[in-house]
Amino acid sequence: MTSTFKQWVSVCALAVGAFIFNTTEYIPIALLSDIGQSFGKAATEVGMMITVYAWIVALLSLPLMLMTKNIERRKLLLMLFALFALFHALSFFSWNFNILLVSRIGIALTHAVFWSITASLAVRLAPAGKTNQALGLLSTGTVLAMVLGIPLGRVVGQYFGWQLSFLLIGVCAAGVMLVLAKNLPALPSQNTGSLSSLPSLFKRRNLMLLYTMTVLIITAHFTAYSYIEPFVLQVGGFKAEQVTIVLSLYGLAGFAASYLFGKWFAKSQRLFMLG
């Protein structure tokens, strides 16, 4: 097996990993009502698992990245996928909501570390001159989580129980871990930064404005999206089968927007930012 082929296999495995990690982040959105019925809770109560997940990722990504900065990246990545799969098994066997919440906290911790290292690893693994394509694959995996991951998880949860959706995600993660274990070379930690480097970031006005805009946009997006499933069912009066169609259309809209952004952003950066 050629070195270049192994490089692309590793990059594609990371892209599939991006798909899996983002799918598990979003999947409770499509299953809120079903999970609530299992534990005798309202969708708003079950929605706490989304809030806790988001806060853990937001607040602990940087501290966890710094804590793991000296760990060799292949070893760290395999550890993350192993823990990710195990916590999904716990989600499958959750006998009450508190256990499910614990499993989601564990998944959120692995999510925080995964996204703090994955983009840089994709760049390092890509064949010479192919870094943009590698990042494009990673982005595609992320977008497909909304286009395919959420609707598929919704269908599985609707017909076979929400627990199976979580189990299948864990099984897929275990498969990706095996592919990475076979193909990923040793990757010493590089350019991880430190606490002493943070003040210099705060001095960059445009970077801080970009961070602020990102926080506002993502907050607005998920404020509406987190409860789209119960809203479509209870307020919109849609049938359960139609919710999957709504989620698919939402994901396709995001995919189209990502494509248009990638196609035209370089030509009209200011117009996109103002829009």
C-alpha positions as CSV (number, residue, x, y, z in Angstrom):
1,M,0.0,0.0,0.0
2,T,1.5,3.3,-1.1
3,S,2.2,6.1,1.3
4,T,0.0,8.5,-0.6
5,F,-2.9,6.1,-0.5
6,K,-2.5,5.6,3.2
7,Q,-2.5,9.4,3.6
8,W,-5.8,9.7,1.8
9,V,-7.3,6.8,3.7
10,S,-6.4,8.6,6.9
11,V,-7.8,11.9,5.7
12,C,-11.0,10.2,4.6
13,A,-11.2,8.4,8.0
14,L,-11.0,11.8,9.7
15,A,-13.7,13.1,7.4
16,V,-15.9,10.2,8.4
17,G,-15.0,10.9,12.0
18,A,-16.1,14.5,11.5
19,F,-19.4,13.2,10.1
20,I,-19.8,10.9,13.2
21,F,-18.9,13.5,15.8
22,N,-21.3,16.1,14.3
23,T,-24.0,13.6,13.9
24,T,-24.0,12.6,17.5
25,E,-23.9,16.3,18.5
26,Y,-27.1,17.0,16.5
27,I,-28.9,13.6,16.8
28,P,-30.8,14.4,20.1
29,I,-32.5,17.2,18.2
30,A,-34.2,14.7,15.9
31,L,-35.1,12.3,18.8
32,L,-36.2,14.7,21.7
33,S,-39.8,13.5,21.7
34,D,-38.9,9.8,21.6
35,I,-36.3,10.2,24.4
36,G,-38.8,12.2,26.5
37,Q,-41.5,9.5,26.1
38,S,-39.0,6.8,27.2
39,F,-38.3,8.6,30.5
40,G,-41.6,10.3,31.0
41,K,-40.2,13.7,30.5
42,A,-41.2,16.7,28.4
43,A,-39.0,17.7,25.4
44,T,-37.9,20.8,27.2
45,E,-36.5,18.7,30.1
46,V,-34.8,16.3,27.7
47,G,-33.3,19.3,25.9
48,M,-31.0,19.8,28.9
49,M,-28.8,17.2,27.4
50,I,-28.2,19.4,24.4
51,T,-27.5,22.4,26.6
52,V,-25.0,20.5,28.8
53,Y,-23.3,19.1,25.7
54,A,-22.9,22.5,24.2
55,W,-21.5,24.2,27.3
56,I,-19.0,21.4,27.9
57,V,-17.7,21.7,24.3
58,A,-17.6,25.5,24.5
59,L,-16.0,25.9,27.9
60,L,-13.6,22.9,27.9
61,S,-12.2,22.7,24.4
62,L,-9.3,25.1,25.1
63,P,-8.4,23.6,28.6
64,L,-8.6,20.0,27.3
65,M,-6.5,20.9,24.3
66,L,-3.8,22.4,26.6
67,M,-4.0,19.4,28.9
68,T,-3.4,17.0,26.0
69,K,-1.0,19.1,24.1
70,N,2.0,16.8,24.7
71,I,0.3,13.5,23.9
72,E,1.3,11.9,20.6
73,R,-1.6,12.5,18.2
74,R,-2.1,9.0,16.9
75,K,-2.4,7.7,20.4
76,L,-4.7,10.6,21.4
77,L,-7.0,10.1,18.4
78,L,-7.4,6.4,19.0
79,M,-8.1,7.0,22.7
80,L,-10.8,9.5,21.8
81,F,-12.5,7.1,19.4
82,A,-12.4,4.3,21.9
83,L,-14.0,6.5,24.6
84,F,-16.5,7.9,22.1
85,A,-17.6,4.4,21.2
86,L,-17.8,3.3,24.8
87,F,-19.9,6.2,25.9
88,H,-22.3,5.5,23.0
89,A,-22.7,2.0,24.3
90,L,-23.6,3.5,27.6
91,S,-26.2,5.7,25.9
92,F,-27.7,2.5,24.3
93,F,-28.0,0.8,27.7
94,S,-29.1,3.9,29.6
95,W,-31.8,2.8,32.1
96,N,-32.7,6.3,33.2
97,F,-32.2,9.9,32.0
98,N,-29.4,10.6,34.4
99,I,-27.3,7.8,32.9
100,L,-28.0,9.1,29.4
101,L,-26.9,12.5,30.5
102,V,-23.6,11.1,32.0
103,S,-23.0,9.3,28.7
104,R,-23.6,12.6,26.7
105,I,-21.1,14.4,29.0
106,G,-18.5,11.8,28.2
107,I,-19.2,12.1,24.5
108,A,-19.0,15.9,24.7
109,L,-15.5,15.7,26.4
110,T,-14.2,13.6,23.5
111,H,-15.9,16.0,21.0
112,A,-14.1,18.9,22.5
113,V,-10.7,17.4,22.1
114,F,-11.4,15.9,18.6
115,W,-12.3,19.2,17.1
116,S,-9.3,21.0,18.7
117,I,-6.9,18.7,16.8
118,T,-8.6,17.4,13.7
119,A,-8.2,20.2,11.2
120,S,-4.4,20.5,11.9
121,L,-4.1,16.7,11.6
122,A,-5.9,16.7,8.3
123,V,-3.4,19.3,7.0
124,R,-0.4,17.3,8.3
125,L,-1.7,14.0,6.8
126,A,-2.6,15.4,3.3
127,P,-0.2,14.6,0.5
128,A,2.0,17.6,-0.6
129,G,0.0,20.3,-2.2
130,K,-3.4,18.8,-1.2
131,T,-4.1,20.5,2.1
132,N,-7.1,22.4,0.7
133,Q,-8.7,19.2,-0.6
134,A,-8.1,17.5,2.8
135,L,-9.8,20.4,4.6
136,G,-12.6,20.3,2.0
137,L,-13.2,16.6,2.8
138,L,-13.3,17.4,6.5
139,S,-15.8,20.1,5.9
140,T,-17.9,17.8,3.7
141,G,-18.1,15.3,6.5
142,T,-19.3,18.0,8.8
143,V,-22.0,19.2,6.5
144,L,-23.2,15.7,5.6
145,A,-24.0,15.2,9.3
146,M,-26.9,17.5,8.9
147,V,-27.9,16.3,5.4
148,L,-27.6,12.6,6.1
149,G,-26.7,11.9,9.7
150,I,-29.7,13.5,11.4
151,P,-32.4,12.2,9.0
152,L,-31.0,8.7,9.1
153,G,-30.8,8.8,12.9
154,R,-34.3,10.0,13.0
155,V,-35.5,7.1,10.7
156,V,-33.6,4.5,12.8
157,G,-34.9,6.0,16.0
158,Q,-38.5,6.1,14.8
159,Y,-38.7,2.5,13.7
160,F,-36.2,0.7,16.0
161,G,-35.9,3.0,19.0
162,W,-33.7,6.0,19.7
163,Q,-31.2,3.8,21.6
164,L,-30.2,2.0,18.4
165,S,-29.3,5.3,16.7
166,F,-26.7,5.9,19.5
167,L,-25.4,2.4,19.2
168,L,-24.9,2.6,15.5
169,I,-22.9,5.8,15.9
170,G,-20.7,4.0,18.4
171,V,-20.2,1.1,16.0
172,C,-19.3,3.4,13.2
173,A,-16.8,5.2,15.5
174,A,-15.2,1.8,16.3
175,G,-14.8,1.1,12.6
176,V,-13.1,4.4,12.0
177,M,-10.8,3.7,14.9
178,L,-9.7,0.5,13.3
179,V,-9.0,2.2,10.0
180,L,-6.9,4.8,11.7
181,A,-5.1,2.3,13.8
182,K,-4.0,0.5,10.6
183,N,-3.1,3.6,8.5
184,L,-2.3,6.5,10.7
185,P,1.4,7.1,11.2
186,A,2.9,8.4,14.5
187,L,2.2,12.1,14.7
188,P,4.2,14.0,17.4
189,S,2.5,16.9,18.9
190,Q,3.3,20.2,17.1
191,N,2.5,23.9,17.5
192,T,0.0,23.3,20.3
193,G,0.4,26.7,21.9
194,S,0.2,27.5,25.6
195,L,-1.6,29.8,28.1
196,S,1.1,32.4,27.6
197,S,0.2,32.7,24.0
198,L,-3.5,33.6,24.6
199,P,-3.0,37.3,25.5
200,S,-1.6,38.0,22.0
201,L,-4.9,36.7,20.5
202,F,-7.0,39.1,22.5
203,K,-5.0,42.0,21.0
204,R,-6.2,41.1,17.5
205,R,-9.4,43.2,17.1
206,N,-10.6,41.6,13.9
207,L,-10.1,38.1,15.3
208,M,-12.1,39.0,18.4
209,L,-14.9,40.4,16.2
210,L,-14.9,37.2,14.2
211,Y,-15.1,35.2,17.4
212,T,-18.0,37.3,18.6
213,M,-19.9,37.1,15.4
214,T,-19.4,33.3,15.4
215,V,-20.8,33.0,18.9
216,L,-23.9,35.1,18.1
217,I,-24.7,33.3,14.8
218,I,-24.2,29.8,16.3
219,T,-26.3,30.7,19.4
220,A,-29.1,32.1,17.2
221,H,-29.0,29.0,15.0
222,F,-29.2,26.4,17.7
223,T,-31.7,28.4,19.8
224,A,-34.2,27.8,16.9
225,Y,-32.9,24.4,15.7
226,S,-32.6,22.5,19.0
227,Y,-36.4,22.2,19.4
228,I,-37.3,22.0,15.7
229,E,-38.5,18.4,16.1
230,P,-41.1,19.0,18.9
231,F,-42.1,22.3,17.2
232,V,-42.8,20.6,13.9
233,L,-44.7,17.9,15.6
234,Q,-46.7,19.8,18.2
235,V,-47.1,23.3,16.6
236,G,-46.8,22.5,13.0
237,G,-49.0,19.5,13.2
238,F,-46.8,17.4,11.0
239,K,-46.8,13.6,11.1
240,A,-43.7,11.8,12.5
241,E,-42.7,10.7,9.0
242,Q,-42.7,14.3,7.7
243,V,-40.3,15.5,10.4
244,T,-37.6,13.5,8.6
245,I,-38.3,15.3,5.4
246,V,-38.1,18.7,7.2
247,L,-34.8,17.8,8.8
248,S,-33.5,16.6,5.4
249,L,-34.5,19.9,3.7
250,Y,-32.9,21.9,6.4
251,G,-29.7,19.9,6.0
252,L,-29.8,20.3,2.2
253,A,-30.2,24.0,2.6
254,G,-27.0,24.1,4.7
255,F,-25.2,22.0,2.2
256,A,-26.2,24.3,-0.6
257,A,-25.1,27.3,1.4
258,S,-21.7,25.7,2.1
259,Y,-21.2,25.0,-1.6
260,L,-22.1,28.6,-2.6
261,F,-19.9,30.0,0.2
262,G,-16.9,27.9,-1.0
263,K,-17.5,28.9,-4.6
264,W,-17.9,32.7,-4.2
265,F,-16.4,33.7,-0.9
266,A,-12.9,34.2,-2.3
267,K,-14.3,36.6,-4.9
268,S,-16.6,38.6,-2.7
269,Q,-15.4,38.3,0.9
270,R,-16.7,41.7,2.1
271,L,-20.1,41.0,0.5
272,F,-20.4,37.7,2.4
273,M,-19.4,39.2,5.7
274,L,-21.9,42.1,5.4
275,G,-24.6,39.7,4.3
